[in-house]
Amino acid sequence: MARQQGLPVRAARERDLHLEQVRGYGFFAGRGPKSRATTVPAPLRYWQYDLPRPVPLVFTVVVVAIWLGFFGWRGGQAAVVDEAPLALGLGLLVLLCNVGRFTVSAHGMSLDVGATRTPSTGVVPLVLVREVRVGPPPEEWPRAARKGGWLPGRTRVSVRHLAEDGTTEAAFTRWVRNAGEFARAVDRPLQTG
């Protein structure tokens, strides 16, 4: 019982250590730690980049369409042609700022977006991870949140973990580029079937 009561405290500590380790790296993790890091953080165990989520994608497309539509209405096709490079360039910049990085450190995992700081509520400490399996979650698992979208060459994995209270079970699914490497990064054997 005492071990269960200590689990939320340990998870909170692991969450803080994850954030500290991740913040020691720039968004492009393959380049190594930030040069201004006061202490060299441990290497990240796993990372992959994800396309922007549907909401920023749809928002950007709608704003660019309205922008070009307005110029088309006011100045005709010539105005649209003149304005298109700026509108499309800024739209692309917004989408690039919404590319996410799924990161596993020595202490936890989180989705980081380059233009923002990682919220502590978005971290799943590794101490709370119970099982990693290839494919969809079994029926006896809690309802799994879908995180990240499908991309060619990626494998769907399901992760069962405990919530912040240390007792409630939760789960999520994610498409990863290498399921075995991901399972090793979270220190859990990869289950199949």
C-alpha positions as CSV (number, residue, x, y, z in Angstrom):
1,M,0.0,0.0,0.0
2,A,2.8,2.4,0.9
3,R,4.4,1.7,-2.5
4,Q,1.1,2.6,-4.3
5,Q,0.9,5.9,-2.3
6,G,4.5,6.8,-3.3
7,L,3.8,6.1,-7.0
8,P,2.1,9.5,-7.7
9,V,5.0,11.3,-6.0
10,R,7.6,9.4,-8.0
11,A,5.7,10.0,-11.2
12,A,5.6,13.8,-10.5
13,R,9.4,13.7,-9.9
14,E,9.9,11.7,-13.1
15,R,7.7,14.2,-15.0
16,D,9.9,17.1,-13.9
17,L,13.0,15.2,-14.8
18,H,11.6,14.5,-18.3
19,L,10.8,18.1,-18.9
20,E,14.3,19.1,-17.7
21,Q,15.9,16.6,-20.0
22,V,13.8,17.5,-23.0
23,R,14.3,21.2,-22.6
24,G,18.1,20.6,-22.8
25,Y,17.6,19.7,-26.5
26,G,16.5,21.9,-29.3
27,F,13.5,20.9,-31.4
28,F,15.7,19.1,-33.9
29,A,16.9,16.4,-31.4
30,G,19.4,14.8,-33.8
31,R,21.6,17.9,-33.4
32,G,22.4,17.0,-29.8
33,P,22.0,19.1,-26.6
34,K,21.6,22.9,-26.8
35,S,24.9,24.6,-26.6
36,R,23.7,26.9,-23.8
37,A,22.6,24.0,-21.6
38,T,24.4,24.4,-18.3
39,T,24.6,20.6,-17.7
40,V,24.7,18.1,-20.5
41,P,21.4,16.2,-20.5
42,A,21.3,12.4,-21.0
43,P,20.6,11.4,-24.6
44,L,17.0,11.2,-25.7
45,R,15.9,7.5,-26.1
46,Y,13.5,8.0,-29.0
47,W,12.0,10.8,-31.0
48,Q,10.0,11.1,-34.2
49,Y,8.4,14.0,-35.9
50,D,4.6,14.1,-36.6
51,L,2.6,16.2,-39.1
52,P,0.5,19.1,-37.8
53,R,-2.8,18.1,-36.2
54,P,-6.0,18.5,-38.1
55,V,-7.2,21.7,-36.3
56,P,-4.2,23.9,-37.3
57,L,-4.1,22.3,-40.8
58,V,-7.8,23.2,-41.4
59,F,-7.5,26.6,-39.8
60,T,-4.5,27.5,-42.0
61,V,-6.2,26.3,-45.2
62,V,-9.3,28.3,-44.3
63,V,-7.4,31.5,-43.5
64,V,-5.3,31.3,-46.7
65,A,-8.4,30.6,-48.8
66,I,-10.2,33.6,-47.2
67,W,-7.1,35.8,-47.7
68,L,-6.8,34.9,-51.4
69,G,-10.5,35.1,-51.9
70,F,-10.6,38.6,-50.5
71,F,-7.8,39.7,-52.8
72,G,-9.5,38.0,-55.7
73,W,-12.8,39.8,-55.0
74,R,-11.1,43.2,-54.6
75,G,-8.5,43.0,-57.4
76,G,-9.2,40.1,-59.6
77,Q,-6.9,37.3,-60.7
78,A,-3.9,39.6,-60.9
79,A,-4.2,40.4,-57.2
80,V,-4.5,36.7,-56.3
81,V,-1.3,35.9,-58.3
82,D,0.5,38.8,-56.6
83,E,-0.6,37.8,-53.1
84,A,-0.4,34.0,-53.4
85,P,3.4,33.7,-52.6
86,L,3.0,35.6,-49.4
87,A,-0.2,33.9,-48.3
88,L,1.1,30.4,-49.1
89,G,4.5,31.1,-47.6
90,L,3.0,32.3,-44.3
91,G,0.5,29.3,-44.3
92,L,3.4,26.9,-44.7
93,L,5.3,28.7,-41.9
94,V,2.3,28.3,-39.6
95,L,2.1,24.6,-40.5
96,L,5.9,24.1,-39.9
97,C,5.5,25.7,-36.5
98,N,2.9,23.0,-35.7
99,V,5.0,20.0,-36.5
100,G,5.2,17.9,-33.4
101,R,8.0,15.8,-31.9
102,F,7.1,12.7,-29.9
103,T,9.9,12.2,-27.5
104,V,10.9,9.5,-25.0
105,S,13.5,10.5,-22.4
106,A,15.0,8.5,-19.6
107,H,12.0,9.5,-17.5
108,G,8.9,9.9,-19.6
109,M,7.3,10.6,-23.0
110,S,5.6,13.6,-24.4
111,L,4.5,15.4,-27.6
112,D,6.5,18.6,-28.0
113,V,5.6,21.3,-30.5
114,G,8.5,23.5,-31.6
115,A,6.7,26.8,-31.1
116,T,5.5,26.0,-27.5
117,R,6.8,24.6,-24.2
118,T,5.8,21.1,-23.3
119,P,3.0,21.2,-20.7
120,S,3.6,18.9,-17.6
121,T,0.1,17.5,-18.1
122,G,1.2,16.1,-21.5
123,V,4.0,13.9,-20.0
124,V,3.5,10.2,-19.3
125,P,6.2,9.2,-16.8
126,L,7.8,5.8,-17.7
127,V,7.2,4.6,-14.2
128,L,3.5,4.6,-15.0
129,V,3.8,2.6,-18.3
130,R,2.5,-1.0,-17.9
131,E,2.4,-2.5,-21.3
132,V,3.3,-1.8,-25.0
133,R,1.7,-3.8,-27.7
134,V,1.6,-3.8,-31.5
135,G,-1.8,-3.0,-33.0
136,P,-5.0,-1.8,-31.5
137,P,-5.6,-2.2,-27.7
138,P,-7.4,-5.3,-26.4
139,E,-11.0,-4.9,-25.4
140,E,-10.2,-5.3,-21.7
141,W,-8.1,-2.2,-21.7
142,P,-9.6,1.2,-21.0
143,R,-10.7,3.3,-24.0
144,A,-7.5,4.4,-25.7
145,A,-6.9,8.0,-26.8
146,R,-5.6,8.3,-30.4
147,K,-2.4,10.3,-30.6
148,G,-0.7,11.0,-33.8
149,G,-1.8,10.1,-37.3
150,W,-0.8,7.4,-39.7
151,L,2.1,7.9,-42.0
152,P,3.6,5.4,-44.4
153,G,6.2,3.1,-42.8
154,R,4.8,3.5,-39.3
155,T,3.4,0.9,-37.0
156,R,0.5,1.3,-34.6
157,V,1.3,0.6,-31.0
158,S,-0.9,0.7,-27.9
159,V,0.4,1.8,-24.6
160,R,-1.4,1.0,-21.3
161,H,-0.3,3.2,-18.3
162,L,-1.6,4.5,-15.0
163,A,-3.0,8.0,-14.7
164,E,-1.5,10.7,-12.5
165,D,-3.2,9.2,-9.3
166,G,-1.2,6.0,-9.7
167,T,-4.2,3.7,-9.7
168,T,-6.6,4.6,-12.6
169,E,-5.7,2.8,-15.8
170,A,-5.4,4.7,-19.1
171,A,-4.2,3.9,-22.6
172,F,-3.3,5.6,-25.9
173,T,-2.4,4.5,-29.4
174,R,0.3,6.0,-31.5
175,W,1.9,5.4,-34.9
176,V,5.7,4.9,-34.4
177,R,8.4,4.5,-37.0
178,N,10.0,1.5,-35.1
179,A,7.9,-0.4,-32.6
180,G,10.8,-2.4,-31.2
181,E,12.9,0.7,-30.7
182,F,10.0,2.5,-29.0
183,A,9.3,-0.4,-26.6
184,R,13.0,-0.6,-25.6
185,A,12.9,3.2,-25.0
186,V,10.0,2.9,-22.6
187,D,11.6,-0.2,-20.9
188,R,8.8,-2.6,-21.7
189,P,8.8,-5.7,-23.8
190,L,6.8,-5.4,-27.0
191,Q,3.7,-7.6,-27.0
192,T,2.2,-8.8,-30.3
193,G,-1.3,-9.9,-31.2
